[in-house]
Amino acid sequence: MSRERQHHAMQHTLRLREQLRQSLHGSLADHERLLRALHPLDAPPSGDGWNRSELADILPPGPPVEAAVLAGIVPRASGAQVILTRRTETLRQHGGQVGFPGGRTEPDDRDAVAAALRESNEEIALPFDRVQPLGYLDPFVTITGYRVMPVVAVIDPDFVAVPQPDEVAEVFEVPLDYLLDPANLHQVEIEHRGRIRHVLEYGWPGQRIWGATAAMLYNLRRRLEQLA
């Protein structure tokens, strides 16, 4: 990379960080608190997942499948927003469900960050130079046997998502403050394999944000609250 391009990249990074700082001002996720709440990029968290004990009796046999998602924060003048997608209804797994861009970690992926960025590029056409990873949340285990590493990142507010129609039906944003407000998160009952399970769900108008995605956002809130 030329010196000129390096300078441009540095300026873009600094601008994004300042936009993020301003959009988080006065929030539970104050910029400095947010950074302290995340696991550093050079020290990803280990372990099977903070929720594994809750699913021990229904997880499939064998080691979990590694996966990563991008919890992207977009700094807007009105406040920080979180990018979410609604999956295409025809998908074999998770059809019609709301979640973060992401998926299985492939052998060529250097780490969870690389996997989350690659998947986001494939699903919503997020260019690699329009996103800056900040750190990790705690790994989360799904009932289908995936160990998901959530990568928190700041996304350039000028980015315009282009959904990959075979995978993504819709891309939308939800205010981060809404997702961090305990009053907006509820516990609901579902039946899975003949047993009643309790899962988390947000009541966002027109979308059902529940399950693993809601639990990861809850994990973000709890980590922030521990520093408040």
N, C-alpha and C positions, 0 to 999 in steps of 0.2 A: 504494500500500500504506500502510495506517495505521501510526502509530508503534507501536501495540500489536502489530500483526502483524509489523512489522520486528523488534521486540524478541524476539518468540516465535521468529522464523526464526533470529535470531542465537544464541539460547540453544540451539536445536536443533542448529545447526552446531557450536557449541562442545562440546556433549555428544557428538555423533558423533565429533568429532576426538579427544576424550579416550578414548572407548571404543576407537577404532582404535589409539591410542597404547598403551593397556594390552594389547590383544590381540596387538600386534606385539612386545612387550617380550621381548628375548632372541633374536629371530629375525634371520635375515639381512636381512629386510625391516624392520629397526628403523624407527620412524616417520620420524625425521629423514633416515635414509639413503634410505628409499623416496621421499620428496619430492625429494631431490636427484637421484635416479636418473631421475626423470621429466622430460620436456620440459614447460616451463611452459604453462599454458592460454593465455596471451597470446602464446606464441611456438611455434606448432605446427611440427613438423619438416617439412622439405621433402625432395625427392629421390624417386626412383622406387621405393624399397624396399630394405631392407638385403640382401635375398636375390635381387634381380633377376638378378644375373649367373649364378646357378645355374639359372635358367629361361629364359635368353635364347633358347635354340634351340627352345622349344616354346610361347612366349607367342603369343597371337593377335595379328594385325596391328592397328595403330592405337593410340591412347592408351588407358591403363587406365581402367576404370570406378571412380569413387570410391565408397568404402564405409567404414563405421565400425562398431566393435563396442564393447560395454561390458564391460571386465574388472572386475567388481564384487567388492569385498572386504567381507565381512560380519564385523564384530567380535563374536566370541562369547567367553563366559567361558573356554571351553576353548582359545581361540586363533582367529586370523583364518581365515576360510573364503573360498573363491572360488566364486561362483555360475556354474554351467554348465547348458546345456540339451542335451537330445537331440531332434533334429529328428524330426518325424513321418515315418514310413516312405514315405508316398505322395508326398512332395514331389519335384518334377522334378529339383531340384538339391539335393545334400547330404542326401537323405533318410536318416534313421536315424543321421546323424552327430552327434557331440558338438561343441559350440562355445559361444562367448559369444553372448548376445543381440546382434543387430545386423543390418545389411544395407546396401543401396545408399543412397547419399546422394541425396536428392531436391532438386529445384530450390528448394523452399521452405525447406530446412534452412539455417540461418544458417552453420553450420560442422559439423565432425565431431562435436563434443559434442552439438549439437542433433540430429543424425542418430542417434547412439547412444542418446540418451535417448528419442527418439520411437520407435525400433524396440523398445527395452526395454519401453516402455509398451504397445506393441501386442502384443508376444510373451508377456510374463509379467506384465502389468498393474502395472508398477513406477511408482508415482506420482512426479511430478517433485520433490515436496517430501520424498521419502524417500531421495534420493541426492545426494551431493556429489562432483562431479568433482574430481580431484586433479591430473591431468596426462596426458601422452601417452607411449606407447612409440614405438619407431621404426616407420614405415609398413612394411607387409608386402605383397608381391605374390603372388597366388595363380595357379595354373596356368590358371585360367579367365579371367585378365586383369583381376582386381580389385586395386586398390590400397587396402588396408585400413588405416585409422587406429585403433589400439587406444586407447581412452580408459579410464584407470584411475580408479576411483571408490570411495568408501566408501558402503555401503548400510545403512540403518537395520536393526538386527537384529530389530525388530518387524515388518518387512515379511514378508508371506506371499504367495509367488508364486502366480499363477493362470495356468496355461499356456493360450495360445490354441490350441485343439485342431487347427486346420487347419495350424498351423506347428510347434507344440511338443508332443512327447509326454510329456516329463518335465523337471523342474527339480530339480537336486541340488547339493550343496555338497561341495567337496574341501578338506581343510586346505591352507592356503598353504604351510606348512612342508614338506608332502609334495611339492608341486609345485616347490619350490625345492631339493630334495635331488637332487644329480646321480645318485645311485644308483637313482632311480626313473624316470629318463629313458633310453630306449633308441633306437637307430637300427635301423630295419627296412627291408627291401627291398620295393618294389612295382614292378609292371610298368605303364608308362604309354606308350601309343602305340608299343608294341613295344620299349621301352627300359627298362632297370632304373634305378629312382630310389631314392634313400635319403631316408627321412622319419623324423621323430621321433615317439615314442609313449611314453605313460605306461601303466604296468600297474595302473591303478586297478581294484579288484574290481568286476566287473559292468558296466564301461563301457570303451569304447575311446576314449581321449583322444589324438588323433594329428593329423598333418598340420599345417595352418595354426595351429590352436589350440595344439598342443604347441610349435610354433615361436615363437609370440608369448610364451608363458610362459617359454621358454628365453631369449628376448630380455630379458625382465624380470630373470631370474636373472643373466644376463651383465652387465647394467647395474648391478645391485646389487653383484656381485662386484668390479667395477672400483672401487667406492668402499669396499669392506671393508678 
